[in-house]
Each structure stands twice: as C-alpha cells, then as structure tokens.
Amino acid sequence: MKIIVDAFGGDNAPLEILKGAAAAKAEFGCDILLCGDEELIRACAKENAIDLAGMEILTAEGFIPMEADPRALLKKYKNSSLGVACRALAEGRGDALVSAGSTGALVVGATFLVKRLKGVRRPAIATIMPGDKGHFMLLDSGANTELTPEALNVFALMGSVFMEKVMGVENPRVGLLNIGVEPAKGTDLQKHAYPLLEANEHINFIGNAEARDVPACVADVVVADGFTGNIFLKTYEGVALTLFSNLKEMFYASTKTKVAALALKGGLKDLKQKFDADAVGGAPLLGVQKPVIKAHGSSKEEAFKNAVRQAITFAESGAIETIEANLPKKEGADE
C-alpha cells in the first residue's frame, strides 16, 4: 500500500506532515510518496531527525496558498505539491492521497485530475464527527453550496457505503438535515430530496434529522448541502471549544474545584478523547475515482498519522467500487 502525501499542505507543513508520515510508515507499514520541494524536505528531516528511509520524494515547486483561487491548481499552481500529488494519484503512482492543504484546491484537483465517478456531478467532503454514542458522518460539509435533490441522493449512498465499509457501521441510518422531522419541512431542496431518499433501496433512510438531535447520533449519515452542512459543522466545533474552555476555567477557579477536577480526571480525559478530532485524522472526499483524504489544515503529527491510517483503510475497503456499482444509471441521474 502506497500513500501519496502532499508534504507542503497545511499550516504546519512540512515539519508536522513529515513527522506524521514517518509515524504512519513505522506503525502501519505503508509506503509513502512525498510530494514537494526535495531539498526543503530533506533539510527539514535532517534538522528534526526524521527518518525518511523507504520514502520516495516526487519533486514539486512550492505550494498553492490557502487564499488562492482553487482553480489556479490547474494552471498557475499545477506544479505545486498538491498539483503534483493529484496527478500522481491519477497516474496510479499510489493507492490514496492525503493533504492538509486548501480544501477548495483539493476538490478541484480531485474533480479534474483524479476524475469523478460516472453518476457523480460533484464530490462531497464527508466529515466524520463525534457524537453521544460514537461517530456520525456529515456530508456535504462545505464543498458545494448549491446542490440538486439528485446530488443529495447520491451523497446519501456514498456516505452510507463509507460508514459501512470503512467505519464498520452495519446498515447505517441516513438522515436529511432539516428544520423539522415532517417530510414537508424545509426548502424546495429538502422537500424534493426526501422522496428520492425514501425510494433509494441502497440506503436505510430514517427521514429528516433536526440539528439538535444530530449530536445524539439519531443518524449515522447526515446529508446536507455544503452551505447548511458547513454552518452546522462550524457551530458544532465552536460549541465544543467553548464548552471545554468553560469547564477548564471552572475547574481551575479555586482549590475546591481543583480537587473536584482531580477526582474527575479519568472521566474528563475520556470525554476529551471522545471529541478529539485528531483521532479521526481527516475527511474523505467522496465521489472521485480513487481515495482522497482531506486532513485538517492545522494537523500535527498525530492527526496526520491518523489521516494516513484512514486513507489506507479507505483504499483497502472496496468502498469506491461499491459506490460505483450502485450509483443511479438511469436518464436524469446526477451525472
């Protein structure tokens, strides 16, 4: 198994990316193809005592900035670390790709270089999120702000297959993110998507899912357009950060609360681990012909290592083949 790594994508590149890639190679036994400036990669590795033994380096020219137009990956930044990595995956030089770089540029690269599956108009970013009883998937979480009902139906299928094949969830429940549970609720998008999801024999559709119920894991796959999904995702992250910040302040407020914190240390540690995004590693980009994982832009060694682990599991699962076999083929499908 060979994983292609965008060595210069993300806020902490290349140091944390190299550390994560080396840790993944040591722990999972995978081969690594690093894409980036070879001189800088070797200098960083030498300075920080990172073992690059057994890792290949595919040279590239710089990186695509986060603020750049994502479409610039195809021309101005075609030889950047991400551009080179996407072409390497398309050419079969590796089994999967992991990048912590620009989300928009990765979507462009995956769509136009790696290519979409037939029957998928737009790939979806599928974020694995912590919930009360485990994890659930939210898709789309930001790649597509405007979608058709047919696209949501395709997203539901892709998310369901991934959760079953990669995350090990048996017969995953699919919910449509909405403002109420009644079928007639929502905008035209949700109203027209509902009957398509209900008729989809390849998914276990449970109906609409209200945002307040999603953290309780009422569904294993939560389907939304990218605008709604991204607002839900950022709100969820913000509430979690604020909650943990307030808990920390409360437990450090006095000697009495510090003693209480000491007594609850084990439970607090478990709670923190439950909501630790680093343990998941990254979000799969579903709808393209080969496995692509988007690691968080702020990923450090542990998070990136786990993103590589997820890429390996994704590549070995056969999920893409299952998705492709069950995509709508009839006239009018979202192609």
MARVOKOL-556689 format. One record per residue (C-alpha): x, y, z; residue number from 1. Coordinates in pm, 1 decimal. Example, Ala and Ser with C-alpha at 12.3 -4.5 7.8 and 13.67 -1.06 7.14 Angstrom:
! MARVOKOL-556689
+----------+----------+----------+-----+
|       px |       py |       pz |  nr |
+----------+----------+----------+-----+
|   1230.0 |   -450.0 |    780.0 |   1 |
|   1367.0 |   -106.0 |    714.0 |   2 |
+----------+----------+----------+-----+
//
This chain:
! MARVOKOL-556689
+----------+----------+----------+-----+
|       px |       py |       pz |  nr |
+----------+----------+----------+-----+
|      0.0 |      0.0 |      0.0 |   1 |
|    145.7 |    335.6 |   -106.6 |   2 |
|      4.6 |    664.7 |     21.8 |   3 |
|     74.4 |    987.9 |   -164.3 |   4 |
|    134.9 |   1278.3 |     74.5 |   5 |
|    114.0 |   1649.7 |     -3.5 |   6 |
|    420.9 |   1743.9 |    202.7 |   7 |
|    359.3 |   2119.2 |    188.9 |   8 |
|    -16.1 |   2133.9 |    253.3 |   9 |
|   -141.0 |   2279.2 |    580.8 |  10 |
|    -45.1 |   2528.8 |    848.9 |  11 |
|    232.4 |   2313.1 |    996.3 |  12 |
|    398.5 |   2185.5 |    678.6 |  13 |
|    638.9 |   2039.9 |    612.0 |  14 |
|    755.8 |   1951.2 |    965.8 |  15 |
|    436.5 |   1801.3 |   1112.7 |  16 |
|    345.7 |   1638.6 |    781.0 |  17 |
|    683.6 |   1463.8 |    765.2 |  18 |
|    658.6 |   1357.6 |   1129.8 |  19 |
|    307.4 |   1219.4 |   1071.4 |  20 |
|    409.1 |   1040.3 |    753.2 |  21 |
|    710.6 |    882.8 |    925.6 |  22 |
|    494.6 |    774.0 |   1219.7 |  23 |
|    240.1 |    621.5 |    981.5 |  24 |
|    508.5 |    432.0 |    791.6 |  25 |
|    650.4 |    293.5 |   1115.9 |  26 |
|    313.7 |    198.1 |   1265.5 |  27 |
|    116.4 |     83.4 |    961.0 |  28 |
|    395.6 |    -43.0 |    735.7 |  29 |
|    276.9 |    156.2 |    434.5 |  30 |
|    493.4 |    308.9 |    163.2 |  31 |
|    494.9 |    688.0 |    138.3 |  32 |
|    536.9 |    909.7 |   -168.7 |  33 |
|    611.5 |   1265.5 |    -54.0 |  34 |
|    529.0 |   1545.0 |   -299.4 |  35 |
|    717.7 |   1871.0 |   -254.7 |  36 |
|   1049.1 |   2050.4 |   -280.2 |  37 |
|   1302.8 |   1770.1 |   -225.6 |  38 |
|   1577.4 |   1996.7 |    -95.9 |  39 |
|   1349.8 |   2151.7 |    166.7 |  40 |
|   1205.0 |   1813.8 |    264.7 |  41 |
|   1548.3 |   1662.4 |    322.1 |  42 |
|   1669.7 |   1969.8 |    509.4 |  43 |
|   1366.4 |   1967.0 |    739.7 |  44 |
|   1401.9 |   1592.9 |    800.0 |  45 |
|   1771.9 |   1625.2 |    880.8 |  46 |
|   1721.8 |   1919.1 |   1116.3 |  47 |
|   1449.1 |   1736.8 |   1308.8 |  48 |
|   1594.3 |   1383.3 |   1295.6 |  49 |
|   1305.1 |   1244.2 |   1089.2 |  50 |
|   1383.1 |    912.8 |    921.2 |  51 |
|   1291.8 |    925.3 |    551.9 |  52 |
|   1422.8 |    575.9 |    483.4 |  53 |
|   1194.6 |    395.4 |    241.0 |  54 |
|   1003.5 |    711.7 |    148.7 |  55 |
|   1007.0 |    835.7 |   -210.0 |  56 |
|   1010.1 |   1205.2 |   -295.9 |  57 |
|    837.9 |   1340.7 |   -603.7 |  58 |
|    969.3 |   1691.2 |   -658.2 |  59 |
|    731.6 |   1986.1 |   -683.0 |  60 |
|    754.4 |   2364.6 |   -697.7 |  61 |
|    618.4 |   2532.1 |   -386.3 |  62 |
|    255.7 |   2502.8 |   -274.9 |  63 |
|    -82.0 |   2657.2 |   -351.6 |  64 |
|   -167.7 |   2925.6 |    -90.4 |  65 |
|   -489.7 |   2890.0 |    107.5 |  66 |
|   -613.6 |   3223.8 |    -26.0 |  67 |
|   -551.8 |   3137.2 |   -392.9 |  68 |
|   -836.5 |   3067.2 |   -633.5 |  69 |
|   -876.7 |   2685.4 |   -612.8 |  70 |
|   -894.4 |   2665.3 |   -993.5 |  71 |
|   -539.4 |   2802.6 |  -1011.5 |  72 |
|   -426.1 |   2449.4 |   -922.1 |  73 |
|   -489.0 |   2352.5 |  -1284.3 |  74 |
|   -260.6 |   2617.8 |  -1436.5 |  75 |
|    -62.8 |   2861.4 |  -1220.7 |  76 |
|     -0.1 |   2607.6 |   -942.7 |  77 |
|     -8.9 |   2290.0 |  -1148.8 |  78 |
|    344.6 |   2200.8 |  -1035.6 |  79 |
|    277.0 |   2274.3 |   -669.6 |  80 |
|    295.9 |   1995.7 |   -411.4 |  81 |
|    -81.8 |   1940.3 |   -431.3 |  82 |
|    -93.1 |   1956.8 |   -811.5 |  83 |
|    185.9 |   1702.4 |   -841.1 |  84 |
|     20.5 |   1480.7 |   -577.4 |  85 |
|   -315.6 |   1478.9 |   -757.8 |  86 |
|   -154.1 |   1388.4 |  -1090.2 |  87 |
|     47.9 |   1114.6 |   -920.4 |  88 |
|   -273.1 |    961.0 |   -785.5 |  89 |
|   -442.2 |    987.5 |  -1125.2 |  90 |
|   -142.0 |    814.8 |  -1286.5 |  91 |
|   -155.8 |    525.5 |  -1041.8 |  92 |
|    168.3 |    607.9 |   -860.5 |  93 |
|     -4.9 |    548.1 |   -528.2 |  94 |
|   -322.5 |    399.4 |   -381.6 |  95 |
|   -456.9 |    705.3 |   -198.7 |  96 |
|   -381.1 |   1073.3 |   -137.2 |  97 |
|   -368.0 |   1272.5 |    188.5 |  98 |
|   -344.0 |   1652.3 |    202.0 |  99 |
|   -390.7 |   1913.3 |    473.8 | 100 |
|   -381.6 |   2192.3 |    216.3 | 101 |
|   -651.9 |   2409.0 |     60.8 | 102 |
|   -987.9 |   2232.6 |     65.7 | 103 |
|  -1108.1 |   2408.5 |   -247.1 | 104 |
|   -791.3 |   2327.7 |   -439.6 | 105 |
|   -807.7 |   1963.2 |   -331.1 | 106 |
|  -1167.8 |   1940.5 |   -454.3 | 107 |
|  -1061.6 |   2093.4 |   -787.7 | 108 |
|   -765.5 |   1857.3 |   -818.7 | 109 |
|   -970.7 |   1552.4 |   -730.0 | 110 |
|  -1251.3 |   1653.8 |   -968.1 | 111 |
|  -1047.2 |   1747.7 |  -1276.3 | 112 |
|   -725.4 |   1547.5 |  -1234.4 | 113 |
|   -822.2 |   1233.6 |  -1041.9 | 114 |
|  -1172.4 |   1249.7 |  -1202.2 | 115 |
|  -1522.3 |   1185.9 |  -1070.9 | 116 |
|  -1711.1 |    860.6 |  -1073.4 | 117 |
|  -1968.3 |    840.0 |  -1351.9 | 118 |
|  -2300.3 |    940.7 |  -1199.5 | 119 |
|  -2144.7 |   1194.9 |   -959.6 | 120 |
|  -2171.1 |   1557.9 |  -1063.1 | 121 |
|  -1986.6 |   1694.8 |   -760.2 | 122 |
|  -1773.0 |   1519.6 |   -498.0 | 123 |
|  -1862.3 |   1572.8 |   -132.7 | 124 |
|  -1648.1 |   1637.7 |    171.9 | 125 |
|  -1763.7 |   1381.6 |    425.9 | 126 |
|  -1664.1 |   1482.7 |    778.3 | 127 |
|  -1657.8 |   1216.5 |   1049.5 | 128 |
|  -1784.9 |   1383.2 |   1367.1 | 129 |
|  -1804.6 |   1273.6 |   1732.0 | 130 |
|  -2145.0 |   1218.7 |   1884.5 | 131 |
|  -2303.3 |   1090.3 |   2201.7 | 132 |
|  -2294.8 |    723.8 |   2100.1 | 133 |
|  -1999.3 |    714.5 |   1863.2 | 134 |
|  -1935.4 |    893.1 |   1533.7 | 135 |
|  -2157.9 |   1013.7 |   1252.9 | 136 |
|  -2080.0 |   1143.2 |    905.1 | 137 |
|  -2184.6 |   1485.4 |    775.9 | 138 |
|  -2183.0 |   1539.0 |    400.3 | 139 |
|  -2151.6 |   1771.5 |    230.9 | 140 |
|  -1965.1 |   1980.4 |    488.7 | 141 |
|  -1850.2 |   2260.3 |    262.2 | 142 |
|  -1750.1 |   2163.3 |    -92.1 | 143 |
|  -2080.8 |   2250.1 |   -264.7 | 144 |
|  -2300.8 |   2538.2 |   -151.1 | 145 |
|  -2569.2 |   2479.3 |   -414.9 | 146 |
|  -2694.3 |   2130.3 |   -492.5 | 147 |
|  -2981.3 |   1942.6 |   -654.0 | 148 |
|  -3202.8 |   1686.1 |   -481.2 | 149 |
|  -3040.5 |   1420.1 |   -702.1 | 150 |
|  -2698.1 |   1516.6 |   -565.9 | 151 |
|  -2817.1 |   1471.7 |   -207.4 | 152 |
|  -2947.0 |   1128.4 |   -302.4 | 153 |
|  -2602.0 |   1036.3 |   -439.9 | 154 |
|  -2435.7 |   1176.4 |   -125.7 | 155 |
|  -2657.6 |    956.8 |     89.0 | 156 |
|  -2547.1 |    646.8 |    -99.5 | 157 |
|  -2177.2 |    738.0 |    -84.8 | 158 |
|  -2188.0 |    821.0 |    285.5 | 159 |
|  -2375.7 |    503.2 |    367.2 | 160 |
|  -2123.2 |    285.7 |    183.3 | 161 |
|  -1827.3 |    459.2 |    350.5 | 162 |
|  -1971.2 |    425.1 |    700.4 | 163 |
|  -2037.0 |     55.9 |    644.4 | 164 |
|  -1718.1 |    -38.9 |    457.7 | 165 |
|  -1466.3 |    186.4 |    631.1 | 166 |
|  -1615.0 |    272.0 |    971.9 | 167 |
|  -1776.1 |    -67.3 |   1031.1 | 168 |
|  -2132.8 |     56.2 |   1090.0 | 169 |
|  -2386.4 |   -211.6 |    999.2 | 170 |
|  -2682.0 |    -87.6 |    791.3 | 171 |
|  -2607.9 |    281.8 |    863.0 | 172 |
|  -2906.1 |    509.4 |    921.4 | 173 |
|  -2930.6 |    805.6 |    683.8 | 174 |
|  -3096.6 |   1131.0 |    786.9 | 175 |
|  -3166.2 |   1450.2 |    590.1 | 176 |
|  -3061.3 |   1760.2 |    787.4 | 177 |
|  -3370.3 |   1977.7 |    814.7 | 178 |
|  -3564.4 |   2220.9 |   1034.5 | 179 |
|  -3825.5 |   1960.6 |   1129.3 | 180 |
|  -3893.3 |   1589.1 |   1104.8 | 181 |
|  -4203.8 |   1617.4 |    885.4 | 182 |
|  -4149.4 |   1528.2 |    516.3 | 183 |
|  -4291.5 |   1863.6 |    400.5 | 184 |
|  -4041.0 |   2069.8 |    600.5 | 185 |
|  -3751.1 |   2269.2 |    453.2 | 186 |
|  -3676.8 |   2447.0 |    127.9 | 187 |
|  -3751.1 |   2303.9 |   -215.1 | 188 |
|  -3417.1 |   2122.2 |   -198.4 | 189 |
|  -3512.0 |   1919.9 |    109.1 | 190 |
|  -3873.6 |   1872.3 |      2.6 | 191 |
|  -3770.6 |   1724.8 |   -333.3 | 192 |
|  -3480.0 |   1525.4 |   -192.5 | 193 |
|  -3697.6 |   1349.9 |     67.1 | 194 |
|  -3891.4 |   1121.9 |   -175.1 | 195 |
|  -3571.3 |   1034.7 |   -362.6 | 196 |
|  -3403.4 |    926.2 |    -40.4 | 197 |
|  -3716.4 |    741.4 |     68.2 | 198 |
|  -3719.5 |    545.1 |   -258.9 | 199 |
|  -3345.8 |    468.9 |   -258.0 | 200 |
|  -3322.6 |     94.5 |   -194.8 | 201 |
|  -2947.9 |    113.1 |   -127.5 | 202 |
|  -2978.7 |    318.5 |    191.6 | 203 |
|  -3152.7 |    294.3 |    529.1 | 204 |
|  -3333.3 |    629.5 |    521.4 | 205 |
|  -3489.7 |    731.7 |    854.8 | 206 |
|  -3631.1 |   1068.0 |    746.0 | 207 |
|  -3544.7 |   1423.2 |    840.4 | 208 |
|  -3297.3 |   1488.8 |   1122.2 | 209 |
|  -3316.6 |   1810.9 |   1321.7 | 210 |
|  -2986.2 |   1974.4 |   1408.5 | 211 |
|  -3048.0 |   1944.7 |   1783.1 | 212 |
|  -3085.7 |   1566.0 |   1752.3 | 213 |
|  -2780.6 |   1501.4 |   1533.6 | 214 |
|  -2525.4 |   1506.8 |   1822.5 | 215 |
|  -2726.9 |   1226.5 |   1986.1 | 216 |
|  -2646.9 |   1013.3 |   1678.7 | 217 |
|  -3003.3 |    976.9 |   1553.7 | 218 |
|  -2840.9 |    902.9 |   1217.8 | 219 |
|  -2505.7 |    757.6 |   1113.2 | 220 |
|  -2502.9 |    960.8 |    791.5 | 221 |
|  -2638.0 |   1317.2 |    787.1 | 222 |
|  -2695.2 |   1460.3 |    439.0 | 223 |
|  -2697.1 |   1833.0 |    364.3 | 224 |
|  -2595.4 |   2088.7 |    104.3 | 225 |
|  -2248.1 |   2228.8 |    166.4 | 226 |
|  -2372.9 |   2567.4 |    290.5 | 227 |
|  -2600.2 |   2420.1 |    556.7 | 228 |
|  -2352.5 |   2145.7 |    640.3 | 229 |
|  -2061.9 |   2385.1 |    689.8 | 230 |
|  -2265.3 |   2610.4 |    919.1 | 231 |
|  -2363.0 |   2304.5 |   1125.4 | 232 |
|  -2000.4 |   2185.0 |   1134.5 | 233 |
|  -1855.6 |   2520.8 |   1244.0 | 234 |
|  -2128.3 |   2571.7 |   1505.1 | 235 |
|  -2065.9 |   2222.1 |   1641.9 | 236 |
|  -1691.9 |   2288.8 |   1664.4 | 237 |
|  -1746.7 |   2628.7 |   1826.1 | 238 |
|  -1982.9 |   2495.9 |   2091.6 | 239 |
|  -1741.1 |   2213.9 |   2178.0 | 240 |
|  -1444.5 |   2453.3 |   2209.6 | 241 |
|  -1646.0 |   2696.0 |   2422.2 | 242 |
|  -1775.1 |   2416.8 |   2645.6 | 243 |
|  -1430.2 |   2270.8 |   2712.8 | 244 |
|  -1286.7 |   2618.9 |   2769.3 | 245 |
|  -1556.2 |   2695.5 |   3027.7 | 246 |
|  -1505.4 |   2360.8 |   3200.2 | 247 |
|  -1133.5 |   2432.0 |   3228.9 | 248 |
|  -1196.5 |   2775.7 |   3377.5 | 249 |
|  -1447.8 |   2632.8 |   3621.6 | 250 |
|  -1218.6 |   2356.7 |   3745.7 | 251 |
|   -924.7 |   2595.5 |   3792.1 | 252 |
|  -1129.2 |   2863.1 |   3969.8 | 253 |
|  -1046.9 |   2759.0 |   4328.2 | 254 |
|   -879.8 |   2499.1 |   4545.6 | 255 |
|  -1213.0 |   2323.9 |   4590.8 | 256 |
|  -1280.3 |   2297.7 |   4216.8 | 257 |
|   -922.2 |   2183.7 |   4153.7 | 258 |
|   -976.2 |   1896.8 |   4397.7 | 259 |
|  -1301.6 |   1815.0 |   4218.1 | 260 |
|  -1118.7 |   1817.0 |   3883.8 | 261 |
|   -861.9 |   1575.8 |   4024.6 | 262 |
|  -1138.8 |   1339.4 |   4129.9 | 263 |
|  -1294.6 |   1360.5 |   3783.5 | 264 |
|   -964.0 |   1338.5 |   3596.2 | 265 |
|  -1032.4 |    998.9 |   3438.1 | 266 |
|  -1380.8 |   1091.7 |   3320.4 | 267 |
|  -1266.5 |   1426.9 |   3182.5 | 268 |
|   -985.5 |   1256.7 |   2992.4 | 269 |
|  -1230.4 |   1010.6 |   2837.9 | 270 |
|  -1462.8 |   1296.7 |   2742.1 | 271 |
|  -1180.9 |   1488.6 |   2577.6 | 272 |
|  -1070.1 |   1181.0 |   2382.1 | 273 |
|  -1428.0 |   1121.8 |   2269.7 | 274 |
|  -1433.0 |   1461.6 |   2100.0 | 275 |
|  -1071.5 |   1454.2 |   1978.8 | 276 |
|  -1068.2 |   1525.6 |   1604.0 | 277 |
|   -705.1 |   1414.1 |   1582.4 | 278 |
|   -813.6 |   1054.6 |   1642.7 | 279 |
|  -1016.7 |   1056.6 |   1318.7 | 280 |
|   -747.6 |   1227.4 |   1114.8 | 281 |
|   -934.6 |   1362.2 |    814.4 | 282 |
|  -1241.6 |   1375.2 |    594.1 | 283 |
|  -1280.9 |   1155.7 |    284.0 | 284 |
|  -1365.4 |   1326.1 |    -42.7 | 285 |
|  -1635.8 |   1100.5 |   -183.5 | 286 |
|  -1733.4 |   1075.9 |   -547.6 | 287 |
|  -1390.4 |   1054.5 |   -711.0 | 288 |
|  -1228.5 |    750.1 |   -867.3 | 289 |
|   -958.3 |    699.9 |   -604.2 | 290 |
|   -933.0 |    751.0 |   -226.1 | 291 |
|   -863.7 |   1110.2 |   -121.1 | 292 |
|   -845.1 |   1224.5 |    240.9 | 293 |
|   -857.3 |   1590.3 |    346.2 | 294 |
|   -665.9 |   1631.6 |    672.9 | 295 |
|   -738.4 |   1937.7 |    886.8 | 296 |
|   -529.0 |   2240.0 |    794.2 | 297 |
|   -390.3 |   2260.6 |   1147.0 | 298 |
|   -297.6 |   1890.9 |   1159.2 | 299 |
|      5.9 |   1795.0 |   1362.7 | 300 |
|    187.0 |   1461.5 |   1376.0 | 301 |
|    -84.9 |   1251.5 |   1543.3 | 302 |
|   -370.1 |   1386.8 |   1333.1 | 303 |
|   -180.1 |   1342.9 |   1008.0 | 304 |
|    -70.6 |    991.3 |   1101.6 | 305 |
|   -434.7 |    900.2 |   1159.1 | 306 |
|   -533.0 |   1061.8 |    827.6 | 307 |
|   -288.2 |    824.8 |    658.3 | 308 |
|   -440.4 |    535.0 |    852.5 | 309 |
|   -784.4 |    635.3 |    729.0 | 310 |
|   -654.4 |    655.4 |    371.7 | 311 |
|   -518.1 |    300.0 |    399.8 | 312 |
|   -849.8 |    168.4 |    534.0 | 313 |
|  -1040.4 |    355.2 |    262.9 | 314 |
|   -818.9 |    211.3 |    -12.4 | 315 |
|   -849.7 |   -143.0 |    120.2 | 316 |
|  -1225.6 |   -131.9 |    183.0 | 317 |
|  -1358.7 |   -155.3 |   -171.3 | 318 |
|  -1593.5 |    133.3 |    -89.5 | 319 |
|  -1537.0 |    317.4 |   -417.0 | 320 |
|  -1618.9 |      6.2 |   -620.0 | 321 |
|  -1938.7 |    -45.9 |   -419.7 | 322 |
|  -2041.6 |    317.0 |   -464.9 | 323 |
|  -1976.2 |    299.0 |   -838.9 | 324 |
|  -2179.7 |    -20.3 |   -874.9 | 325 |
|  -2485.6 |    133.3 |   -705.9 | 326 |
|  -2489.6 |    486.0 |   -846.5 | 327 |
|  -2803.7 |    584.7 |  -1042.4 | 328 |
|  -2757.7 |    497.7 |  -1409.3 | 329 |
|  -3097.7 |    593.0 |  -1544.1 | 330 |
|  -3156.3 |    900.0 |  -1760.5 | 331 |
|  -3179.9 |   1214.8 |  -1547.7 | 332 |
|  -2938.0 |   1090.0 |  -1282.7 | 333 |
|  -2696.0 |   1344.7 |  -1139.4 | 334 |
|  -2413.2 |   1294.4 |  -1390.1 | 335 |
+----------+----------+----------+-----+
//
